[in-house]
Amino acid sequence: MNVIVCDDSNSICIEINNYIKQNFNFNLFLCNNKTELLQTINSCNADIQAIILDIVLENEINGIDVANEIHIQFPNIKIIFLTGYDDMYYDKIFSTFQPYGFIAKPIQYNILNFFLRKLSLAYTQKNKTLDFVSNYKEYKIPVKRINYIQSVKRVCEIITDKETFSAYLKISEIVDLLTEDFIRCHQSYIVNLSYIKSLEKNQFITNNNEFIPISKKYYYEVRKTYTAYLNQNRRDY
């Protein structure tokens, strides 16, 4: 997991760097200004998961404006703001986008730890794989590639954008091997909510315009979970 720490105080960058190195297995990049920050993002081909960013950088450059620039081009990068100015910038921060976190100076490491653990868990979930045997071959499929899973008799069909795999697995066992983006909506179906375009009556419609049934047994829980999923993804950027 790649994380940038950007503060015009080199001592604060080193302090945060040392704390993270002691507690997390992240790749860290330290920057002191906007130019270095943007160069680092580009040199990593935008493979950055989070930026811990000071709100006031050198030459009084506004970190919120910098974050907005980054957000337009790289909307999946999470921003955790640092500030020594109490709530002076709260209104401006939340009027433009939803930051991932906000930490006052001097650094509150219990709060930083909370945000970093949350990031780490989300990253692990996103890069999780499903391991199985199909036609005497072993497969390790990234969970995020799976659109949905259908149980046909004693065989589970694992459907991705490009392929369908058949494996002798119980659908009840597969649920526990997936991420929070998946939900069981029927005795024979598990869906990846990130591939769902809409929920209509008693069925999901996928981005590929396939129809996934929702049984009465699961409908209430499915609707609640799907609504929560949509709300969460509107808050995240």
C-alpha positions, 0 to 999 in steps of 0.5 A: 500500500502506497501512502504519501506524507506531505507537510512543509515541516520536514520534522513532522514528515519524519515523525509521521514516517517513523510512527507508520513504519513502526506500526504498518507495512506501507510504502511511504513517500515524504514530500514538503511541497505541492511540486514534490507531491505531484511529482511523486503521484506521477512517478508512481503512475497514480498507484497511491492509496492515500495522502496525509496532507497539511492544509497549509503548505510552504508559501501559504499554498492551500492544501485543500485546493491541492487536494481538489486538483488531485481529486479531479484527476485521481478520485480514488486517492484518499486524503487525510488532512493535517492542520494546526489551525483548529476548525478554521478550514472546516467549512471549506473542506466539506463544501468541496468534497469529503476527506477521508480523515482530519487530524489536528496538530500536534499529531493525535496518533490514536486518531491517525492510527484509526484512519490508517487501520481503516485504510489498511483493511479496505486495501486488503479487502479490495485485493483479496482473492478467491482460491479454488479448483476448476477442471483440475486447475488451481485458480486465484481470482481477484475478488473484485473481478467477480460479478456474481456467483450462481449455484447450480445443483452442487456446482458454483459458477463464478462469473467474471467479465471475461470468464465463467469458472465452475467449482465444486463449492458450497455457496454458503461457504463462499460468502465468508471468502468474499469482501463486504461488497458481496451479498447473498440475495437468493438461495442460489446467488451472490452478487458483487454490489459494485457491478449492480446498476439498479435494484428493481422490485425483486431483482438486481440489474447488473452493469451488463444488463443481466437480471439477478433474482432476489428472494423474499427471504433475503429481500429486506436485508438486501435492500438495507445493505444495498442502500447503505452501500450506495450511501457509503460510496457517495461519501467516499471519493 
